[in-house]
Amino acid sequence: MLYIITTILFVILAIFFAIISFYALRRINDYENIILNINNTIESINRQLKLIDDKGHFEADDEVGFFFDEIKQLGLELEQLFEIEVDDDKEEKKEEQDIFRHTSS
């Protein structure tokens, strides 16, 4: 009798933890999508800022340049919040290319 009760108790606990894990993973995925959308927006804004001021006219102006610099600084700070995924193979190849570039110069 004790065996049946403990088995039923473990099955109920397993189902309970499975349900909690499912909802937790779903919530994490939702938050991850929100963060990825914010990251994509930041990258888009940075690209647009570079296109707008490709000649440096806005940065050179005193009044507009102040706000432009602040927007760029805010973009850089937001960019640092996100980790950049880098493949190890690509990183090693890039390091080799950088070393080669420095030695050939």
C-alpha positions in Angstrom: 0.0 0.0 0.0 2.8 2.4 0.9 4.5 1.6 -2.5 1.3 2.7 -4.4 1.0 5.9 -2.4 4.6 6.9 -3.0 4.4 6.1 -6.7 1.2 8.2 -7.0 2.9 11.0 -5.1 6.0 11.0 -7.3 3.8 10.9 -10.5 1.9 13.9 -9.3 5.1 15.8 -8.4 6.6 14.9 -11.8 3.6 16.2 -13.6 3.6 19.4 -11.5 7.3 20.1 -12.2 6.8 19.3 -15.9 4.0 21.9 -16.1 6.0 24.5 -14.2 9.0 23.9 -16.5 6.9 24.2 -19.6 5.4 27.5 -18.5 8.8 28.8 -17.4 10.4 28.0 -20.7 7.6 29.6 -22.6 8.0 32.8 -20.6 11.7 32.8 -21.2 11.2 32.4 -24.9 8.8 35.3 -24.9 11.3 37.5 -23.0 14.1 36.4 -25.4 12.0 37.5 -28.4 11.4 40.9 -26.8 15.1 41.3 -26.2 15.9 40.3 -29.8 13.4 42.8 -31.1 15.0 45.5 -29.0 18.4 44.5 -30.3 17.3 44.5 -33.9 15.8 48.0 -33.4 19.1 49.3 -31.9 21.1 47.9 -34.8 18.7 49.5 -37.3 18.9 52.9 -35.5 22.7 52.7 -35.5 22.7 51.9 -39.3 20.4 54.8 -40.0 22.5 57.2 -37.9 25.6 56.2 -39.8 23.7 56.8 -43.1 22.4 60.2 -42.0 25.7 61.5 -40.9 28.0 59.8 -43.4 29.8 63.2 -44.1 29.9 64.3 -40.5 27.7 67.5 -40.9 25.6 66.8 -37.9 28.5 66.1 -35.6 30.3 69.2 -36.7 27.3 71.5 -35.8 27.4 72.6 -32.1 23.7 72.5 -31.3 22.7 69.5 -33.4 26.0 67.7 -32.8 25.3 67.6 -29.0 22.0 65.7 -29.4 23.5 63.6 -32.2 26.4 62.6 -30.0 24.0 61.8 -27.1 21.9 59.6 -29.4 25.0 57.7 -30.6 26.2 57.3 -27.0 22.8 55.9 -26.0 22.9 53.5 -28.9 26.4 52.3 -27.8 25.3 51.8 -24.2 22.2 49.8 -25.3 24.4 47.8 -27.7 26.7 46.7 -24.9 23.7 45.2 -23.0 23.5 42.4 -25.5 26.0 39.6 -26.0 27.2 39.0 -29.5 27.2 35.4 -30.5 30.5 34.5 -32.2 31.5 31.2 -33.7 34.8 29.9 -32.4 35.9 29.0 -35.9 35.2 32.4 -37.3 36.9 34.1 -34.4 40.0 32.1 -34.9 40.1 32.9 -38.6 39.6 36.6 -37.9 42.5 36.5 -35.4 44.7 34.8 -38.0 43.7 37.4 -40.6 44.5 40.2 -38.2 47.9 38.7 -37.3 48.6 38.3 -41.0 47.6 41.9 -41.7 49.9 43.2 -39.0 52.9 41.2 -40.1 52.5 42.0 -43.8 52.3 45.8 -43.2 
